[in-house]
Amino acid sequence: MKEVDFKTYQLLLVNKCVSKSVIPKSVLHSDTFQNLLQAEILKFSKLGRGFKVEVSKEIEFEKFFNSSFPEQEVSNTKSGNIKKYRNSKATKVDSSPIFLFRGFSAYQINEQIIDLQEQTRDFGLFSVIPNSVIADKICFVENLETFLNAEKLLGYEFLFVHKYGRIGKESLSMIEAKEILVFVDYDFNGLDEYLRIKEVFGNAELYLPNNYDELFKKHSTSLKGNKA
């Protein structure tokens, strides 16, 4: 997305409500903005003689914002660009991505062999700012609660990975694995994260339970809240 998109959605994130007149037409008419309206994450409300745009689902909007502006480049505009979404200038800011790991074997992290089985058993997880990670099988888990219990579903062969904040391409570049599984929520943000990982790891696969069709019929809802 362009800088104008970032600034608009950042304004909504901070203020929760802005006049419709301050929303640039390019943002207002974009597919992304229209999808947020259809999902009722944003809504129009009457404001005097005009209208205002409100954030009606704050958690969902924050997830959208974090997934749309992760630690990656935002498209150039005539006025310049921003290298990181939290940086309003064009100068690059070094990031220190925090990763959480759970595993039941030894793995090479930051060029050291780490006994993750011991760390996981004694402390529940292992946290680090990595510069290199090497494993045969890695499973990225979006949801923290799922991450803390993933081995109960997927077994003990994977190195389970959860990132504090959204995963960007820069973070992924330091990871090497023969097999990549992506376990995310089946919503806009989760699938967006899967596609972002897929861009870096062409062999990445999306985790789907064997009874996915049954679960979809039972639990899925339409954007309007009706059964899909």
C-alpha positions in Angstrom: 0.0 0.0 0.0 1.0 3.6 -0.5 1.9 6.1 2.2 -1.5 7.8 1.9 -3.2 4.5 2.9 -0.9 4.1 5.9 -1.5 7.6 7.1 -5.3 7.3 6.7 -5.6 4.0 8.5 -3.2 5.1 11.2 -5.4 8.1 11.7 -8.4 5.8 12.2 -6.4 3.5 14.5 -5.5 6.4 16.8 -8.7 8.4 16.7 -11.3 5.6 16.1 -13.4 8.1 14.2 -12.8 10.7 11.5 -14.9 12.8 9.2 -15.5 11.2 5.8 -14.3 14.4 4.2 -10.7 13.8 5.4 -10.5 10.3 3.8 -8.7 10.6 0.4 -10.9 9.5 -2.5 -8.2 7.0 -3.6 -8.6 5.3 -0.2 -12.3 5.7 0.0 -12.9 4.0 -3.3 -10.3 1.3 -2.9 -11.2 -2.4 -2.6 -9.5 -2.6 0.8 -11.7 0.1 2.3 -14.8 -1.3 0.7 -14.0 -4.7 2.2 -13.6 -3.2 5.6 -17.1 -1.7 5.3 -18.6 -4.9 4.1 -17.0 -6.7 7.0 -18.5 -4.0 9.3 -15.0 -3.3 10.7 -15.5 0.2 9.6 -18.9 2.0 9.3 -20.4 5.3 8.2 -22.3 7.3 10.7 -24.2 10.6 10.5 -22.2 13.7 11.5 -24.1 17.0 11.2 -24.8 17.5 7.5 -22.2 14.9 6.5 -20.8 11.6 7.6 -18.0 10.2 9.7 -16.1 6.9 9.5 -15.9 4.9 12.7 -13.9 1.8 13.7 -16.7 -0.5 14.9 -14.5 -3.5 15.5 -11.3 -2.3 17.1 -9.6 -5.7 17.5 -10.2 -6.7 13.9 -9.1 -3.3 12.7 -5.9 -3.5 14.6 -5.2 -6.9 13.2 -5.9 -5.6 9.7 -3.5 -2.6 10.3 -0.7 -4.8 11.6 -1.0 -7.3 8.7 -1.3 -4.6 6.1 1.7 -2.6 7.3 4.2 -5.1 8.6 8.0 -4.6 8.7 8.2 -4.3 4.9 8.4 -1.4 2.4 5.4 0.7 1.7 5.0 1.8 -2.0 6.7 4.9 -3.1 4.8 8.2 -3.6 6.0 11.5 -5.1 6.6 12.9 -1.7 8.9 10.0 -0.7 8.5 6.7 1.0 8.7 5.0 4.3 10.8 1.9 4.9 9.0 0.8 8.0 5.4 1.5 8.8 6.2 3.0 12.1 8.8 5.4 10.6 7.4 8.5 9.0 10.7 9.4 7.3 12.5 7.7 4.5 15.5 6.8 6.6 15.7 3.1 7.5 15.3 2.1 11.1 16.8 -1.2 12.4 14.2 -3.6 13.7 14.6 -6.2 16.4 12.0 -8.9 15.7 11.1 -11.0 18.7 10.4 -14.6 18.0 8.9 -17.3 20.3 9.9 -20.9 19.8 8.7 -24.2 21.1 10.3 -27.5 20.1 11.2 -31.0 21.3 14.6 -31.4 19.9 17.9 -29.3 19.5 18.0 -26.6 16.8 20.5 -24.2 15.4 19.5 -20.7 16.4 21.9 -17.7 16.1 24.7 -20.2 15.1 24.3 -22.1 18.4 22.8 -25.4 19.1 19.8 -24.8 21.5 18.1 -27.6 23.4 14.6 -26.5 22.9 13.1 -29.6 24.5 14.6 -28.5 27.8 13.6 -24.9 27.3 10.1 -25.8 26.3 9.7 -28.3 29.2 11.1 -25.9 31.9 9.8 -22.6 30.7 7.1 -23.3 28.1 8.9 -21.5 25.3 12.2 -19.9 24.2 12.3 -16.2 23.2 15.0 -14.7 21.1 15.9 -11.9 18.6 17.2 -14.2 15.9 19.7 -13.6 13.1 19.6 -17.2 11.9 17.4 -20.2 12.4 17.9 -23.6 10.8 15.5 -26.6 11.1 14.1 -29.4 9.0 10.5 -28.7 9.7 9.0 -25.4 10.9 5.4 -24.5 11.7 4.5 -20.8 11.9 1.6 -20.4 14.3 -0.4 -17.1 14.2 -2.5 -17.5 17.3 -0.5 -17.5 20.6 -2.9 -19.9 22.4 -2.7 -22.3 19.5 1.1 -21.9 19.5 1.3 -23.0 23.2 -0.5 -26.2 22.4 0.4 -26.9 18.8 2.2 -30.2 19.5 -1.0 -31.7 20.8 -2.4 -31.4 17.3 0.7 -31.7 15.0 3.1 -33.8 17.0 6.7 -33.2 18.1 8.6 -33.0 14.8 8.1 -29.3 14.1 9.9 -26.3 15.4 6.9 -24.1 16.3 7.3 -20.4 15.7 5.3 -17.4 16.8 6.4 -13.9 16.1 5.6 -11.0 18.4 3.8 -8.8 15.9 3.2 -9.5 12.2 5.7 -11.4 10.2 7.5 -9.4 7.5 9.7 -10.6 4.7 12.8 -9.2 6.4 12.2 -11.5 9.4 11.6 -14.5 7.3 14.8 -14.1 5.4 16.9 -15.3 8.3 15.1 -18.7 8.5 16.0 -21.9 6.7 13.8 -25.0 6.6 13.1 -28.0 4.3 9.4 -28.1 5.2 7.2 -25.1 6.1 3.7 -25.4 7.5 1.6 -22.3 8.2 -1.1 -22.5 10.9 -3.2 -19.3 10.9 -6.8 -18.2 11.5 -8.9 -18.6 8.5 -9.8 -14.9 8.2 -8.5 -11.9 6.2 -5.4 -11.4 8.4 -4.5 -15.0 8.8 -4.6 -15.7 5.0 -2.7 -12.5 4.3 0.0 -13.8 6.7 0.1 -17.1 4.9 0.5 -15.5 1.5 3.3 -13.3 2.9 5.1 -16.4 4.1 4.4 -18.1 0.8 6.2 -15.3 -1.1 9.4 -16.1 0.7 9.0 -19.9 1.1 7.5 -21.3 -2.1 7.1 -24.7 -0.5 5.0 -23.4 2.4 1.7 -25.2 2.9 -1.4 -23.9 4.7 -2.6 -26.2 7.5 -6.1 -27.5 6.9 -7.7 -30.0 9.3 -8.9 -33.3 7.8 -12.5 -32.3 8.7 -12.2 -28.8 7.3 -15.4 -29.0 5.3 -17.4 -30.1 8.3 -15.9 -27.4 10.5 -16.5 -24.8 7.8 -20.2 -25.6 7.6 -20.5 -25.6 11.4 -18.5 -22.5 12.4 -18.1 -20.2 9.3 -20.1 -17.0 9.0 -20.6 -14.5 6.2 -19.3 -11.0 6.3 -22.7 -9.9 7.5 -22.7 -12.4 10.3 -25.1 -14.9 8.7 -24.2 -18.6 8.3 -22.1 -19.1 5.2 
